[in-house]
Amino acid sequence: MKILVLTAHPDLKRSRINRAWFNALTEAEAVTARDLTAVGGPDMQFDTDAEQAMLLEHERIVFQFPFYWYSSPPVLKAWMDQVLSYGFAYGPGGDKLKGRELLITVSTGGPADSYHAGGYNNFTVDELLRPFQQTAHLTGMTYLRPFVAHGMALATEEQIDASVPEMLVHLTDPELDPKIKQARLLKALADDPSKAAAVS
Ligand SMILES: Cc1cc2nc3c(=O)[nH]c(=O)nc-3n(C[C@H](O)[C@H](O)[C@H](O)COP(=O)(O)O)c2cc1C
């Protein structure tokens, strides 16, 4: 499985967590990691044909970013507006992303307990990421369970270091596709009915 990571940070040099992730990803096997701010330049202009060709070479597409106002930094939106075009990602003939996977890896400043009903951020990260989930749905992609690193505004160096392998394990997990995981669990059940309780 070839993985394309699109890192959307306005200034990776000043980043802690997304830079650590990006640096690790540039070394990872079967992963293409791209800094969208460097690619798009100050005007956030992308070569639509080149970006689309790159998407077609990968099965898993990863949007990686720090949470900014409950969404991504604007460079990712600019990339989406220019690259996920009519006739490519949606509309007549726009089935080129169908069957690929979309994964979000995101860092938040707020702690995990703030992203709950009753927490000071009120909503879960899953809820706040709905526009990305629906983008995957409209384009026929499989939306994967996001990877979220919480509390990164105050993270220690140890926490940053620890998140790198956790992110890599998640990002490369073939069972993130819920159909694949469910199929394995159902097969285990069929092979051994005594495992029924473990599967439900
Ligand atoms: C403009 C801006 C908006 C932010 N909005 C949020 C937010 O909505 N929720 C949140 O938890 N953290 C927010 N943060 C904190 C960042 O998500 C956090 O500092 C970042 O994930 C750290 O990543 P980095 O080290 O790669 O820069 C915001 C930070 C900035 C600069």
The ligand as a MOL file (V3000), in Angstrom:
LIG
                    3D

  0  0  0     0  0            999 V3000
M  V30 BEGIN CTAB
M  V30 COUNTS 31 33 0 0 0
M  V30 BEGIN ATOM
M  V30 1 C -4.3050 29.9420 14.6640 0
M  V30 2 C -4.3720 28.7900 15.6380 0
M  V30 3 C -5.5860 28.1890 15.8720 0
M  V30 4 C -5.6700 27.1160 16.7630 0
M  V30 5 N -6.8810 26.5120 16.9720 0
M  V30 6 C -6.9640 25.4520 17.7950 0
M  V30 7 C -8.2120 24.7830 17.9710 0
M  V30 8 O -9.2390 25.1210 17.3910 0
M  V30 9 N -8.2370 23.7200 18.8230 0
M  V30 10 C -7.1240 23.2950 19.4840 0
M  V30 11 O -7.2300 22.3150 20.2420 0
M  V30 12 N -5.9210 23.8940 19.3040 0
M  V30 13 C -5.8250 24.9540 18.4710 0
M  V30 14 N -4.6060 25.5510 18.2620 0
M  V30 15 C -3.3930 24.9560 18.8820 0
M  V30 16 C -2.6720 24.0530 17.8790 0
M  V30 17 O -3.5390 23.0500 17.3680 0
M  V30 18 C -1.4500 23.3740 18.5160 0
M  V30 19 O -0.5930 24.3520 19.0190 0
M  V30 20 C -0.7710 22.5490 17.4280 0
M  V30 21 O -1.5210 21.3530 17.2510 0
M  V30 22 C 0.6590 22.2520 17.6990 0
M  V30 23 O 1.1890 21.7350 16.4820 0
M  V30 24 P 2.6400 22.1640 15.9410 0
M  V30 25 O 3.6360 21.9290 17.0520 0
M  V30 26 O 2.8740 21.2640 14.7710 0
M  V30 27 O 2.5570 23.6110 15.5290 0
M  V30 28 C -4.5080 26.6450 17.4100 0
M  V30 29 C -3.2790 27.2750 17.1580 0
M  V30 30 C -3.2110 28.3520 16.2960 0
M  V30 31 C -1.8630 28.9900 16.0370 0
M  V30 END ATOM
M  V30 BEGIN BOND
M  V30 1 1 1 2
M  V30 2 1 2 3
M  V30 3 2 2 30
M  V30 4 2 3 4
M  V30 5 1 4 5
M  V30 6 1 4 28
M  V30 7 2 5 6
M  V30 8 1 6 7
M  V30 9 1 6 13
M  V30 10 2 7 8
M  V30 11 1 7 9
M  V30 12 1 9 10
M  V30 13 2 10 11
M  V30 14 1 10 12
M  V30 15 2 12 13
M  V30 16 1 13 14
M  V30 17 1 14 15
M  V30 18 1 14 28
M  V30 19 1 15 16
M  V30 20 1 16 17
M  V30 21 1 16 18
M  V30 22 1 18 19
M  V30 23 1 18 20
M  V30 24 1 20 21
M  V30 25 1 20 22
M  V30 26 1 22 23
M  V30 27 1 23 24
M  V30 28 2 24 25
M  V30 29 1 24 26
M  V30 30 1 24 27
M  V30 31 2 28 29
M  V30 32 1 29 30
M  V30 33 1 30 31
M  V30 END BOND
M  V30 END CTAB
M  END
